[in-house]
Amino acid sequence: MDLLITVAAILVIVSLALAWVASLTLYLKIPALVKVFPSAFQLVRAHIDYLLMAMLLGVFVLLGDRQDVTYATWLRWMMVVGAVYNPLGFVILATRTERGPKPGFETWATLVGFIPATVGFGGAAAVLLANL
């Protein structure tokens, strides 16, 4: 569970940093940041998504402790990879002027990114339900 708590804490810090970068880019229009993040509104989406992932990790830690459940190592890693990778797409989109991923590889990379989060969090939910 320490892995999940550590990653959740790191994601909160990353989320706060993204909020600052988004604010400096959108409101103060700092030229260097605007150049790097022409679609800075996507940083707001990443900020919120990282907070949601941190909360999900925290909830599963608390529920696991409450139910006296230890998640398999592979399941914990799937949650971690999903929590980090899933919102990363928004950070990448913030560096572009397009509103979404380009058809082809980028679209598939985005969709494949949902798999670890789905398997990790869905699997943890199934473990909790099986232990009721």
C-alpha positions as CSV (number, residue, x, y, z in Angstrom):
1,M,0.0,0.0,0.0
2,D,3.0,2.3,0.5
3,L,3.4,2.4,-3.3
4,L,-0.1,3.6,-3.8
5,I,0.2,6.3,-1.1
6,T,3.5,7.5,-2.4
7,V,2.2,7.8,-6.0
8,A,-1.0,9.5,-4.8
9,A,1.1,12.1,-2.9
10,I,3.3,12.7,-5.9
11,L,0.3,13.1,-8.2
12,V,-1.2,15.7,-5.9
13,I,2.1,17.7,-6.2
14,V,2.2,17.2,-9.9
15,S,-1.4,18.4,-10.1
16,L,-0.6,21.5,-8.1
17,A,2.3,22.3,-10.4
18,L,0.1,21.9,-13.5
19,A,-2.4,24.2,-12.0
20,W,0.2,26.9,-11.5
21,V,1.7,26.4,-15.0
22,A,-1.9,26.5,-16.5
23,S,-2.6,29.7,-14.6
24,L,0.6,31.4,-15.5
25,T,0.0,30.5,-19.2
26,L,-3.7,31.3,-19.4
27,Y,-3.9,34.4,-17.3
28,L,-0.5,36.0,-17.3
29,K,0.3,34.8,-20.8
30,I,4.0,34.3,-20.1
31,P,5.5,34.1,-23.6
32,A,7.8,31.1,-22.9
33,L,5.0,29.1,-21.4
34,V,2.5,30.0,-24.1
35,K,5.1,28.9,-26.7
36,V,5.4,25.5,-24.9
37,F,1.7,25.1,-24.1
38,P,-0.4,26.7,-26.8
39,S,-3.4,24.7,-25.6
40,A,-3.0,25.4,-22.0
41,F,-6.6,24.6,-21.2
42,Q,-5.6,21.0,-21.6
43,L,-3.3,21.5,-18.5
44,V,-6.4,22.3,-16.5
45,R,-7.9,18.9,-17.6
46,A,-4.6,17.2,-16.7
47,H,-4.6,18.9,-13.3
48,I,-8.1,17.7,-12.5
49,D,-7.5,14.2,-13.9
50,Y,-4.3,13.8,-11.8
51,L,-6.3,14.9,-8.7
52,L,-9.0,12.4,-9.5
53,M,-6.3,9.6,-9.9
54,A,-4.7,10.6,-6.6
55,M,-8.1,10.4,-4.9
56,L,-8.8,7.0,-6.5
57,L,-5.5,5.6,-5.3
58,G,-6.3,7.0,-1.8
59,V,-9.8,5.5,-1.8
60,F,-8.5,2.1,-2.7
61,V,-5.9,2.3,0.0
62,L,-8.5,3.1,2.6
63,L,-11.0,0.6,1.3
64,G,-8.3,-2.1,1.2
65,D,-7.3,-1.3,4.8
66,R,-11.0,-1.3,5.9
67,Q,-11.6,-4.7,4.3
68,D,-8.2,-6.0,5.3
69,V,-7.4,-6.7,1.7
70,T,-3.9,-6.8,0.2
71,Y,-3.9,-6.2,-3.6
72,A,-1.6,-8.3,-5.7
73,T,1.6,-6.5,-6.7
74,W,0.7,-6.6,-10.4
75,L,-2.7,-5.0,-9.6
76,R,-1.1,-2.2,-7.6
77,W,1.3,-1.5,-10.5
78,M,-1.6,-1.4,-12.9
79,M,-3.3,1.2,-10.8
80,V,-0.1,3.2,-10.6
81,V,0.6,3.0,-14.3
82,G,-3.0,3.9,-15.1
83,A,-3.0,6.8,-12.7
84,V,0.2,8.3,-14.1
85,Y,-0.4,7.5,-17.8
86,N,-4.1,8.3,-18.2
87,P,-3.9,12.1,-17.6
88,L,-0.5,12.4,-19.4
89,G,-2.4,12.6,-22.7
90,F,-3.8,16.0,-21.6
91,V,-0.3,17.3,-20.9
92,I,0.8,16.2,-24.4
93,L,-2.2,17.8,-26.0
94,A,-1.4,21.0,-24.2
95,T,1.8,21.2,-26.3
96,R,-0.2,21.2,-29.5
97,T,-2.7,23.5,-31.2
98,E,-4.9,20.6,-32.2
99,R,-7.8,19.8,-29.9
100,G,-7.3,16.0,-29.8
101,P,-4.9,13.2,-30.7
102,K,-4.0,12.8,-34.3
103,P,-5.6,9.8,-36.0
104,G,-3.5,6.7,-36.0
105,F,-0.8,6.1,-33.5
106,E,-1.7,8.9,-31.1
107,T,-5.3,7.8,-31.0
108,W,-4.4,4.2,-30.3
109,A,-1.7,5.3,-27.7
110,T,-4.5,7.2,-25.9
111,L,-6.9,4.3,-26.0
112,V,-4.3,1.8,-24.9
113,G,-3.5,4.1,-22.0
114,F,-6.9,3.4,-20.6
115,I,-6.1,-0.3,-20.2
116,P,-3.9,-0.1,-17.1
117,A,-6.3,2.2,-15.3
118,T,-9.3,0.0,-16.2
119,V,-7.6,-3.3,-15.2
120,G,-6.0,-1.8,-12.1
121,F,-8.9,0.1,-10.6
122,G,-11.5,-2.4,-12.0
123,G,-9.5,-5.3,-10.6
124,A,-9.1,-3.7,-7.2
125,A,-12.9,-3.1,-7.1
126,A,-13.5,-6.7,-8.0
127,V,-11.1,-7.8,-5.2
128,L,-13.0,-5.6,-2.7
129,L,-16.3,-7.0,-3.8
130,A,-15.1,-10.6,-3.6
131,N,-14.0,-9.9,0.0
132,L,-17.4,-8.6,1.2
